């Protein structure tokens, strides 16, 4: 019986950056944080009892050994639960998820979650996820010299495990999907493939639209419909990830990086980096080197 309820949370929860992961343990912490924290994708796990929650206006009931994957920027409200409920959540940085789930795998998981966000898994799989959650929370201290790298690997392990759970039903969802025409699926996959092969060298929607023989407006609408992000957002995200990688892991000069990524000049490149990272390329590189 659902017998407790809370309203919409008004308090904003501070962003948690270390390792791109946030752990929520128990219903009290869930009440405080999850309802007002939608910048991350959330894997909600019901260990015992029942939960009821509204996602984007749709009411979902969770029971023991069920997972609910809530994509970032979802509207979360009206959490209620049984007295004996025991739950936990793993919140993951959405940028890391998009970087991890490439092309067809990403399309499958996005469409699967859209149509079937609630999933019942076997006892062992559920236990594995709970164990991962406990390890992240208790095994490593932020004071550990390699804390960020450890957290990064944990995130990948969790993503592989989640993908393994959902991939079993993904093909059925895709084959029976009538909400999004298959042609749009194909265009989105082709766009993502081009985007990752391009590695940030082109940042104009028209460039990719021309390669796919469609209009920029149509390509943007497909991206927004399937992934929740516009074409321009995808282009900027991939470009910035490539820029960060070059600044952090190569000895290329700032001018060489700008040239490789086909920026018109150094000044425009510096302005672009400052807009997206809050620091100039030189400042960002220095800050990264100082943190090593």
C-alpha positions in Angstrom: 0.0 0.0 0.0 1.3 3.4 -1.0 0.9 5.5 2.2 3.4 8.3 2.2 3.8 11.1 -0.2 5.9 14.2 -0.7 5.3 17.2 -3.0 7.6 18.7 -5.6 11.1 19.6 -4.2 11.9 23.3 -4.4 15.4 23.2 -3.1 18.2 22.9 -5.7 20.9 20.3 -5.0 24.4 21.3 -5.7 26.1 19.6 -8.7 28.4 16.6 -7.9 31.3 16.3 -10.2 33.8 13.9 -8.8 33.9 10.9 -11.0 30.6 12.0 -12.7 28.6 9.9 -10.3 26.3 10.6 -7.4 25.0 7.9 -5.0 21.7 8.1 -3.3 21.0 5.7 -0.5 17.6 5.2 1.1 14.2 6.9 0.8 15.1 9.9 3.0 18.0 10.9 0.8 16.0 10.1 -2.3 13.3 12.5 -1.1 15.8 15.3 -0.6 17.8 15.0 -3.8 16.2 13.1 -6.6 13.0 15.0 -7.1 14.9 18.2 -7.8 18.0 16.8 -9.5 17.5 16.2 -13.2 20.9 17.1 -14.6 22.0 13.5 -14.5 20.5 10.2 -15.7 19.2 8.3 -12.7 19.2 4.5 -12.2 16.6 4.0 -9.5 16.7 0.5 -7.8 13.9 -0.8 -5.6 15.3 -3.4 -3.2 12.2 -4.0 -1.2 8.6 -2.7 -0.9 7.0 -0.5 -3.6 7.6 3.0 -5.1 5.4 5.2 -7.2 6.8 8.1 -9.1 5.7 10.4 -11.9 8.1 10.8 -14.8 7.2 13.5 -17.4 3.6 13.2 -16.3 3.5 9.4 -16.5 2.9 7.5 -13.3 5.2 4.5 -12.8 4.9 1.8 -10.1 8.1 0.0 -9.0 8.4 -3.2 -7.0 11.2 -5.4 -5.6 14.1 -6.1 -7.9 13.0 -3.6 -10.5 15.1 -0.9 -12.2 13.9 2.4 -13.5 16.2 4.4 -15.8 15.3 8.1 -15.8 17.1 10.1 -18.6 18.4 13.5 -17.7 16.2 16.6 -17.9 13.1 14.4 -17.1 10.4 16.0 -15.1 10.3 14.0 -11.8 7.5 14.5 -9.3 5.0 12.8 -6.9 7.1 10.3 -5.2 5.2 7.9 -2.8 6.2 4.6 -1.3 5.3 1.8 1.1 6.4 1.7 4.7 8.9 -1.1 4.1 10.5 0.4 1.0 14.3 0.1 0.6 15.7 1.8 -2.4 18.9 3.3 -3.9 19.9 5.3 -6.9 23.0 5.8 -9.0 23.1 9.1 -10.9 25.4 9.4 -13.8 26.7 12.4 -15.8 24.7 12.6 -19.1 27.7 13.7 -21.2 29.6 10.5 -20.1 26.6 8.4 -21.0 26.3 9.9 -24.5 30.0 9.4 -25.0 29.8 5.8 -23.9 26.7 4.7 -25.8 27.8 4.9 -29.4 25.7 4.8 -32.6 23.4 1.8 -32.7 23.9 0.8 -29.0 23.0 4.4 -28.0 19.9 4.4 -30.3 18.7 1.1 -29.0 19.0 2.1 -25.3 17.4 5.5 -25.9 14.4 4.1 -27.6 14.2 1.2 -25.2 14.2 3.5 -22.2 11.7 5.8 -23.8 9.2 3.0 -24.3 10.2 0.7 -21.4 12.0 2.6 -18.6 11.0 0.1 -16.0 12.7 -3.3 -16.1 12.6 -6.4 -13.8 16.0 -8.1 -13.7 17.3 -11.4 -12.2 18.3 -11.6 -8.6 22.0 -11.8 -9.4 22.0 -8.8 -11.8 20.2 -6.8 -9.2 22.6 -7.8 -6.5 25.6 -6.9 -8.8 24.2 -3.3 -9.2 23.6 -2.9 -5.5 27.2 -4.2 -4.8 28.6 -1.7 -7.3 26.7 1.1 -5.6 28.0 0.1 -2.1 31.6 -0.1 -3.4 31.5 3.3 -4.9 30.0 4.9 -1.8 32.3 3.2 0.8 35.4 1.8 -0.7 37.2 4.9 -1.9 37.8 8.3 -0.4 37.9 11.5 -2.4 41.3 12.0 -0.8 42.6 8.9 -2.7 45.3 10.2 -5.3 43.5 8.3 -8.1 40.0 8.9 -7.0 38.8 10.5 -10.2 40.2 7.7 -12.4 38.7 5.0 -10.1 35.3 6.8 -10.3 35.6 7.0 -14.0 36.1 3.3 -14.3 33.3 2.6 -12.0 31.0 4.6 -14.2 31.9 2.5 -17.2 31.3 -0.7 -15.3 27.8 0.5 -14.2 27.0 1.6 -17.8 28.0 -1.8 -19.2 25.9 -3.5 -16.6 22.9 -1.2 -17.3 23.3 -1.7 -21.0 23.4 -5.5 -20.5 20.1 -5.3 -18.6 18.3 -3.2 -21.2 19.9 -4.6 -24.4 18.0 -7.9 -23.9 14.7 -6.1 -24.6 16.0 -3.4 -26.9 15.7 -5.4 -30.2 12.1 -6.2 -29.4 11.4 -2.5 -28.7 13.1 -1.3 -31.9 11.4 -3.9 -34.1 7.9 -3.0 -32.7 8.5 0.7 -32.5 5.7 2.7 -34.1 6.2 6.0 -32.3 9.4 7.0 -34.3 9.5 5.9 -37.9 12.4 3.6 -38.8 13.7 6.1 -41.4 14.3 8.6 -38.6 16.2 5.9 -36.6 18.4 5.3 -39.6 19.2 9.0 -40.1 20.0 9.5 -36.4 22.4 6.5 -36.5 24.0 7.8 -39.6 24.4 11.2 -38.1 26.0 9.9 -34.9 28.4 7.7 -37.0 29.5 10.7 -39.0 29.8 12.9 -35.9 32.1 10.5 -34.1 34.2 9.9 -37.2 34.5 13.7 -37.7 35.9 14.2 -34.2 34.8 17.8 -33.9 36.3 19.1 -37.2 33.0 20.4 -38.5 30.5 22.3 -36.2 27.9 23.3 -38.7 24.6 21.5 -38.9 24.4 22.1 -42.6 27.7 20.1 -43.2 26.1 16.9 -41.8 22.7 17.5 -43.3 24.3 17.8 -46.8 26.1 14.5 -46.3 22.7 12.9 -45.3 20.9 14.6 -48.2 18.3 16.2 -45.9 17.7 19.8 -44.7 19.4 21.1 -41.5 16.0 21.8 -40.0 14.9 18.2 -40.5 18.1 16.8 -39.1 17.8 19.0 -36.0 14.2 17.8 -35.5 15.2 14.2 -35.7 18.0 14.6 -33.1 15.7 16.4 -30.7 12.9 13.8 -31.1 15.1 10.8 -30.6 17.8 12.0 -28.2 16.3 15.0 -26.5 19.3 17.1 -27.7 19.5 19.4 -30.7 22.0 18.9 -33.5 24.0 22.0 -32.4 24.2 20.6 -28.9 25.7 17.3 -30.2 28.2 19.1 -32.4 29.4 21.3 -29.5 29.6 18.4 -27.1 31.7 16.3 -29.4 34.0 19.2 -30.4 34.6 20.1 -26.7 35.4 16.5 -25.8 37.9 16.4 -28.6 39.4 19.7 -27.6 39.7 18.6 -24.0 41.4 15.4 -25.0 44.0 17.2 -27.2 44.7 19.8 -24.5 45.1 17.2 -21.8 46.9 14.4 -23.5 49.0 15.8 -26.4 51.9 18.3 -26.7 50.3 20.0 -29.6 50.3 23.8 -29.4 47.0 25.7 -29.1 47.5 26.9 -32.6 48.1 23.4 -33.9 44.9 22.2 -32.2 42.9 25.0 -33.6 44.2 24.2 -37.1 43.5 20.5 -36.8 39.9 21.2 -35.8 39.6 23.6 -38.7 38.9 26.8 -36.7 39.4 29.9 -38.8 41.9 31.4 -36.4 43.4 31.2 -32.9 41.2 34.0 -31.6 37.9 32.3 -32.7 39.2 29.0 -31.2 40.0 30.6 -27.9 36.6 32.3 -27.8 34.9 29.0 -28.5 36.7 27.2 -25.7 36.1 30.0 -23.3 32.4 29.9 -24.0 32.0 26.2 -23.4 34.7 25.6 -20.7 34.8 28.9 -18.9 38.6 29.1 -19.4 40.8 29.9 -22.3 42.7 26.9 -23.9 45.9 27.9 -22.1 44.2 28.3 -18.8 42.4 25.0 -19.2 45.7 23.2 -20.0 47.5 24.8 -17.1 44.6 23.9 -14.7 44.7 20.2 -15.9 48.4 19.9 -15.5 48.3 21.4 -12.0 45.7 18.9 -10.9 47.7 15.8 -12.1 
